[in-house]
Amino acid sequence: MLYRIVTVIGALVFVVILYGLIWGFSRWFLKHHGIYDQVSDRATVLATWTFAGVSVGLAMVVMGAFVLGPWAFYRTLRGHGVDVSDAAAVGWGLLIVVLSLGITAAGFFAFLMAVGAY
């Protein structure tokens, strides 16, 4: 029973880590493209919608995260006036989603192996 509780708490921590990674990559993206005015607030909005797209995509079909996440990134980015083409915005969104999910998944599987659940 203790392993289940530890695993659930660990899973919740990794959800927070996933959001943090998406936020950090979004902030880096905005700074990389010359957006410095209210970059933390803009990164929060961008990360929130991207995280929502990833979450809904994961809940429906796992591969949906790689469609809805970049789409949410692209749609939110259009509202921020960043001078990036549509294809580049979707590509950056996909890169951010893949990196964030990959890092989080690797860490979570290492956590599961450490507690003996995998």
N, C-alpha and C positions, 0 to 999 in steps of 0.2 A: 504494500500500500504506500509506503514511503517513497518508493521509486516513482509511482504514478504522480504523487504530489510534486516531487522534485522535477519530473518531466513536464508537467503542466506549467509550473512556475518558470522553468527554463524556456518553454515555448513562448510564454508571454514576454519574457526578456528578449527573445529573438525577434518578436514582432516589433518591439521598440527599436531594436538594432536595425531591422529592415527599413523602418521609417527614417531613422537617423542617417542611414547610408543614402537613401533616396534624397533626403534633404541636403546632405553634404555634397553629393554629386550635382544636384540642381543649383546650389549656391556656386559651386565651382564653374558650372556651365555659364551662369549669368555673368560672373566676373570675367570669364574667358572671352565673352562676347561684348565686353565693355559696359555692362550694366552695374553701376555702383550705387545708384540712388535707391535707398530702401531695399538693399539686396537681401537682407534677412527676411523681411516681410514677403517679398516676391518669391524667395526660395521656399518659404513656408506654404504659400498658396500653390506653387508649382508642385511641391512634394506632396501636399495633401491630396490634390486631384490625381496625381500619378499613382500614389499609394492606394487611393480608392479604386482606380482602374485595375491595378494589379490584384487587389483583394477580391474584387468581383470576378475578375478573370480566373483567379485560382479557385474560387468557390464553384464556378460554373464548370469549367473545363481547365485543367492545368495549363494547357497551351494558350488559353484565352488571356492569361496574364501578359503574354508577349504580343498580344494584339491590343487589348484595352489599355494597358499601361502606356505604351508609346502614343496611342491615340489621345489619351487624356493629357499627356505631356504636350503633344502638339497643339491641342485645342486650347489649353491654358496658356501656352507660350504665345499664341497669336494675340492674346489680350495684353501682353507685356511690351509689345512693340520692339522685339528683338529682331535685328536685321539678319535673318536666317531664312533660307529657302524652305519650302514645305518639305521637300525630300530630306534635307539636312535636319530639320526639326524632328521628323519621325525617326531618322537614323540615330540622332542623339538620344531621343527618348528610349529607343530600343537598347542602345548601349547602356544607358543608366539602369534600365530594368534588368538587363542580363547581368551586369556587374553586381548590382545590389542583391538580386536573388541568388546569384552564384556564391558570393561571399557569405551570405546568411545561411544558405543551405549547407555549405562546407562546415561552417562553425556549428550548426545545429547537429549535423551527423557526428562531428567530433564530440560534441556534448553528450549525445546519446550513447556513443561508444564509451565515454568516460564513466557514465553512470551504469553501464551494463545493460542498457535497454535495446541495444542494436548489435 
